[in-house]
């Protein structure tokens, strides 16, 4: 069996994995990056979720490399298309969730372009359509991984002094025998005000299969009736104020019945604008191209069962049912959704199969909000980020901080039938200890699998934070190799920690919120 020897092997080519590869390569390492799908980029590409970012992202609150990624997104549109910029900063879709809502294929292009210089010199090897099937370890050290091409079935092996698990669900952890947690912790263990009284490893947030739609008024693009349409049409969970396929859902914060609309009306939240990725008014095109929006809405959250740490047959069942939910929601919108002033159905909604290059028009992969999480050197708890436990404008100022981020504690309905939990969280810091497993010396968590709890996962899972985590992992591996040390020693030795943090700052990391931020 062929064996690749690299300085670091990164499993998972999502945002965290790409950022880790960029950082490791920029620091002179030879890197192998594997990805399960045929697209790198994870939630922002193959999962179809445009960046969900905090309010200060245009000025601060991320890394220099993440800002370069954002800048290249805009430059790609401005360079290649005839653009009428209607507002500054330029937002391709004028979506509500972000100031840079855009087509997933643009992110795919930008990420590949950012990685290209390292690919051309063979410093970076990217292998797609690939899953790890076996991990070898010797005591506290991983030695090699066996990976398989899911298209050809061909297997190969990779060895390295360091490994980064940047998969969407922490897929390397069970294979490597690394201790991890799923679901919700008990209050007795974390002392979190909103923790459960009894831990429940199956209390995991809903996942979603995203699809893209173009609106072409006056045309008919109704899809074939989905096989499970009648089931989803009648589905009315106890936590929901109406049928699931409706324009009503619980308000995430108040839990009261909240009205939605498809387009902007006098009342109701406009779903179409939420993650609109293409606003036709901003582009001059030779054809009549309509607005495009990505469906990642309350009504498309799937919480009837999980797709990791379950038998394959159960996984496939839930993937199928989740896809059927998204398609059924589209069909309902096309045929039965009520208009604000009478009438029903929006047959002009066109399923854009080209967005993800898939036969069914759905994203290549499920958007997974909650991953397996390592049992880390430090676990981030609700008290670290809650305004009820911290004076001032930010959460706990960790000595070993490696970055910053901000988002509310936003938990979607769970597999056990619990409803939303959406509570305030202060702008936070990211502790190095949360990236380091307790029981393994040469593995780092590079995505949503860091040492959070079920609750704090809700604010540490978004795009800029995942990028910072991954980029810090790549930088840490380079620092450890150069200084002949290991991640735990960097965290525990003040001199090493200070030197590493100085290196991060020089590389464009923000480890503290700006002084002006505190005076707002």
HELIX and SHEET records of a PDB file:
HELIX    1   1 UNK A   15  UNK A   26  1                                  12    
HELIX    2   2 UNK A   42  UNK A   44  5                                   3    
HELIX    3   3 UNK A   64  UNK A   80  1                                  17    
HELIX    4   4 UNK A  104  UNK A  120  1                                  17    
HELIX    5   5 UNK A  171  UNK A  176  1                                   6    
HELIX    6   6 UNK A  187  UNK A  190  1                                   4    
HELIX    7   7 UNK A  229  UNK A  234  1                                   6    
HELIX    8   8 UNK A  271  UNK A  274  1                                   4    
HELIX    9   9 UNK A  280  UNK A  282  5                                   3    
HELIX   10  10 UNK A  298  UNK A  300  5                                   3    
HELIX   11  11 UNK A  312  UNK A  335  1                                  24    
HELIX   12  12 UNK A  353  UNK A  355  5                                   3    
HELIX   13  13 UNK A  382  UNK A  385  1                                   4    
HELIX   14  14 UNK A  432  UNK A  435  5                                   4    
HELIX   15  15 UNK A  457  UNK A  460  1                                   4    
HELIX   16  16 UNK A  463  UNK A  483  1                                  21    
HELIX   17  17 UNK A  487  UNK A  492  1                                   6    
HELIX   18  18 UNK A  494  UNK A  506  1                                  13    
HELIX   19  19 UNK A  515  UNK A  519  5                                   5    
SHEET    1   A 6 UNK A 124  UNK A 127  0                                        
SHEET    2   A 6 UNK A  31  UNK A  34  1                                        
SHEET    3   A 6 UNK A   3  UNK A  11  1                                        
SHEET    4   A 6 UNK A 155  UNK A 165  1                                        
SHEET    5   A 6 UNK A 141  UNK A 149 -1                                        
SHEET    6   A 6 UNK A 130  UNK A 138 -1                                        
SHEET    1   B 5 UNK A 124  UNK A 127  0                                        
SHEET    2   B 5 UNK A  31  UNK A  34  1                                        
SHEET    3   B 5 UNK A   3  UNK A  11  1                                        
SHEET    4   B 5 UNK A 155  UNK A 165  1                                        
SHEET    5   B 5 UNK A 443  UNK A 445  1                                        
SHEET    1   C 2 UNK A  82  UNK A  83  0                                        
SHEET    2   C 2 UNK A 283  UNK A 284 -1                                        
SHEET    1   D 2 UNK A 180  UNK A 181  0                                        
SHEET    2   D 2 UNK A 373  UNK A 374 -1                                        
SHEET    1   E 3 UNK A 301  UNK A 302  0                                        
SHEET    2   E 3 UNK A 207  UNK A 208 -1                                        
SHEET    3   E 3 UNK A 367  UNK A 368 -1                                        
SHEET    1   F 4 UNK A 276  UNK A 278  0                                        
SHEET    2   F 4 UNK A 292  UNK A 295 -1                                        
SHEET    3   F 4 UNK A 211  UNK A 215 -1                                        
SHEET    4   F 4 UNK A 349  UNK A 351 -1                                        
SHEET    1   G 3 UNK A 248  UNK A 250  0                                        
SHEET    2   G 3 UNK A 257  UNK A 261 -1                                        
SHEET    3   G 3 UNK A 269  UNK A 270  1                                        
SHEET    1   H 2 UNK A 401  UNK A 405  0                                        
SHEET    2   H 2 UNK A 428  UNK A 431 -1                                        
SHEET    1   I 2 UNK A 409  UNK A 411  0                                        
SHEET    2   I 2 UNK A 421  UNK A 423 -1                                        
END                                                                             
